[in-house]
């Protein structure tokens, strides 16, 4: 169980580092930076559109909004 939690934490920090590097790269379009920055900010922010105290739906917005914003932003980033 503890190893699983550690693996999730490592994966999360690796993804945050990747997004940080993409945001700092001057070749990244500004609109992509807006979407990726919004995804990271929403994931780390304690403020949600739908509060987490509402069962199921409260966490569902986090599981939908963050990947959608990050995915849109990553599609705008040039491959090189």
C-alpha positions as CSV (number, residue, x, y, z in Angstrom):
1,X,0.0,0.0,0.0
2,X,2.7,2.5,1.0
3,X,4.7,1.7,-2.2
4,X,1.6,2.4,-4.3
5,X,1.2,5.8,-2.6
6,X,4.8,6.6,-3.2
7,X,4.5,5.7,-6.9
8,X,1.5,8.0,-7.3
9,X,3.4,10.8,-5.6
10,X,6.4,10.3,-7.9
11,X,4.2,10.2,-11.0
12,X,2.4,13.4,-9.9
13,X,5.7,15.3,-9.3
14,X,7.2,14.1,-12.5
15,X,4.1,15.3,-14.4
16,X,4.3,18.7,-12.6
17,X,8.0,19.0,-13.6
18,X,7.1,18.2,-17.2
19,X,4.4,20.8,-17.3
20,X,6.7,23.4,-15.7
21,X,9.3,22.7,-18.4
22,X,6.7,23.1,-21.1
23,X,5.5,26.3,-19.6
24,X,9.1,27.7,-19.4
25,X,10.0,26.8,-23.0
26,X,9.8,29.8,-25.3
27,X,8.6,27.7,-28.2
28,X,5.4,26.9,-26.4
29,X,2.5,29.0,-27.8
30,X,0.9,31.4,-25.3
31,X,-2.5,29.8,-25.6
32,X,-1.1,26.4,-24.7
33,X,0.6,28.0,-21.7
34,X,-2.8,29.4,-20.6
35,X,-4.5,26.0,-20.8
36,X,-1.7,24.0,-19.1
37,X,-1.3,26.7,-16.4
38,X,-5.0,26.6,-15.8
39,X,-5.0,22.8,-15.5
40,X,-2.1,22.9,-13.0
41,X,-3.7,25.8,-11.0
42,X,-7.1,24.1,-10.9
43,X,-5.5,20.8,-9.7
44,X,-3.6,22.5,-6.9
45,X,-6.2,25.0,-5.9
46,X,-8.5,24.3,-3.0
47,X,-11.3,26.1,-4.8
48,X,-13.5,24.0,-7.1
49,X,-16.4,24.6,-9.4
50,X,-18.3,21.9,-7.7
51,X,-17.3,21.4,-4.0
52,X,-15.7,18.1,-3.1
53,X,-18.2,17.7,-0.2
54,X,-20.9,16.7,-2.7
55,X,-20.5,12.9,-3.1
56,X,-19.2,11.6,-6.4
57,X,-19.9,14.8,-8.5
58,X,-17.5,16.9,-6.4
59,X,-14.6,14.7,-7.4
60,X,-15.9,14.1,-10.9
61,X,-15.2,17.7,-11.9
62,X,-11.6,17.3,-11.0
63,X,-11.3,14.1,-13.0
64,X,-12.8,15.8,-16.1
65,X,-11.6,19.4,-16.1
66,X,-7.9,18.9,-15.3
67,X,-7.2,16.3,-18.0
68,X,-9.3,18.2,-20.6
69,X,-7.4,21.5,-20.0
70,X,-4.0,19.7,-20.0
71,X,-4.9,17.7,-23.1
72,X,-6.0,20.8,-25.1
73,X,-2.8,22.6,-24.1
74,X,-0.5,19.7,-24.9
75,X,-2.1,19.4,-28.4
76,X,-1.0,23.0,-29.1
77,X,2.6,22.3,-28.1
78,X,5.0,21.6,-31.0
79,X,6.5,18.1,-30.9
80,X,10.1,19.3,-30.9
